[in-house]
Amino acid sequence: MIIKNKPLLKWAGGKYSLNKIIEKYYINLKFDRYIEPFFGGGAVFFNIINKFNIEKRDLYINDANKDLIQLYKHIKSKSSSLIKEYEILLRNYKGEKDYYRMRDLYNSRDKNISSLTRSSLLMLLNKTCFNGLYRVNSKGEFNVPVGRYANASFIKPEQILQLSKVLPPNRNITSKDYKEVIIKRNDLVYFDPPYVPLNETSYFTDYSVKFGLEQQKNLADHFKLADSKGAYVIASNSNTKIVKDLYRGFKIIRIDASRNINSVASKRKKIKELLILGNRLK
Ligand SMILES: C[S@@+](CC[C@H](N)C(=O)[O-])C[C@H]1O[C@@H](n2cnc3c(N)ncnc32)[C@H](O)[C@@H]1O
């Protein structure tokens, strides 16, 4: 049986539902390595490994969220110990009261808690918190309330084992600023940063790291640099004038996106977002 790889975590801005559209722009390419500098739940990564036969050493994933990356590293190299820790937590999880107890434990940064326990807590909180968000307050504490699920879909140990087989080696799983990820000619790179907000009041707070206008400008410069080196570059961002201005001269495609992160189901409507293609993809 062929197992279809898919994201382990729910992640704000996850691209799972857009894979069919985005893949049109890379599916016929012959590239050397695949790099995802803003990994999150990695929806595009999973589509790529399902469709291409790439050596693991030619995959590279990065995200500024240290706890998220620590989890992927544990999945890669310590999957059985991680599963043991995770199963203990699962057995003790009965609902809302346990959610807040485990959230406190996650936030306590208690030296007695092993990094494996922290990674296990992250997997559990991600599937039980409100909408799978990862949001922290000014003290860096994860502050998402419990979600309302009739049946939360907990991660299964088999999923962890499967992911462990397909992730790149730990040296290619990093937590740094996207600018520090080295890009070469013939690399395929998908940039999926926190988006420019649709209006000033909705400034982005859904991730642990702030990404303001200055960072958006730097990212556009970085995209241009990678493009000029001869990499195949693709970026996603919001359908805003700022983004169109920042990427002027590149091919920009408007695509339909369903934003599943809205709390009110009736407000989860289709909105447009932008896909920016580098010069080698035109
Ligand atoms: C839109 S999400 C990526 C979603 C992902 N494509 C998916 O399908 O789940 C953006 C990610 O960028 C990360 N991030 C924010 N600032 C960053 C930076 N300066 N360098 C690298 N990653 C960053 C956040 O932690 C977040 O996980």
The ligand as an SDF file (V2000), in Angstrom:
LIG
                    3D

 27 29  0  0  0  0  0  0  0  0999 V2000
    2.1430   30.6870    6.7660 C   0  0  0  0  0  0  0  0  0  0  0  0
    3.0420   29.7600    7.9730 S   0  0  0  0  0  0  0  0  0  0  0  0
    3.6070   28.4510    6.9820 C   0  0  0  0  0  0  0  0  0  0  0  0
    2.4790   27.4670    6.7250 C   0  0  0  0  0  0  0  0  0  0  0  0
    2.9450   26.2120    6.0050 C   0  0  0  0  0  0  0  0  0  0  0  0
    3.2770   26.4790    4.6340 N   0  0  0  0  0  0  0  0  0  0  0  0
    1.8840   25.1060    6.0760 C   0  0  0  0  0  0  0  0  0  0  0  0
    1.4180   24.5970    5.0460 O   0  0  0  0  0  0  0  0  0  0  0  0
    1.5370   24.7230    7.2070 O   0  0  0  0  0  0  0  0  0  0  0  0
    4.4400   30.7720    8.3090 C   0  0  0  0  0  0  0  0  0  0  0  0
    5.5320   30.1670    9.2020 C   0  0  0  0  0  0  0  0  0  0  0  0
    6.6420   31.0540    9.1890 O   0  0  0  0  0  0  0  0  0  0  0  0
    7.3350   30.9580   10.4300 C   0  0  0  0  0  0  0  0  0  0  0  0
    8.1930   32.1610   10.5500 N   0  0  0  0  0  0  0  0  0  0  0  0
    7.8550   33.4220   10.9480 C   0  0  0  0  0  0  0  0  0  0  0  0
    8.9170   34.2530   10.8410 N   0  0  0  0  0  0  0  0  0  0  0  0
    9.9460   33.5180   10.3480 C   0  0  0  0  0  0  0  0  0  0  0  0
   11.2990   33.8160    9.9960 C   0  0  0  0  0  0  0  0  0  0  0  0
   11.8100   35.0510   10.1380 N   0  0  0  0  0  0  0  0  0  0  0  0
   12.0800   32.8150    9.5000 N   0  0  0  0  0  0  0  0  0  0  0  0
   11.5760   31.5670    9.3540 C   0  0  0  0  0  0  0  0  0  0  0  0
   10.2920   31.2210    9.6850 N   0  0  0  0  0  0  0  0  0  0  0  0
    9.4930   32.1800   10.1660 C   0  0  0  0  0  0  0  0  0  0  0  0
    6.2170   30.8290   11.4590 C   0  0  0  0  0  0  0  0  0  0  0  0
    6.6930   30.2090   12.6400 O   0  0  0  0  0  0  0  0  0  0  0  0
    5.1780   29.9810   10.6820 C   0  0  0  0  0  0  0  0  0  0  0  0
    5.2890   28.6230   11.0120 O   0  0  0  0  0  0  0  0  0  0  0  0
  1  2  1  0
  2  3  1  0
  2 10  1  0
  3  4  1  0
  4  5  1  0
  5  6  1  0
  5  7  1  0
  7  8  2  0
  7  9  1  0
 10 11  1  0
 11 12  1  0
 11 26  1  0
 12 13  1  0
 13 14  1  0
 13 24  1  0
 14 15  1  0
 14 23  1  0
 15 16  2  0
 16 17  1  0
 17 18  1  0
 17 23  2  0
 18 19  1  0
 18 20  2  0
 20 21  1  0
 21 22  2  0
 22 23  1  0
 24 25  1  0
 24 26  1  0
 26 27  1  0
M  CHG  2   2   1   9  -1
M  END
$$$$
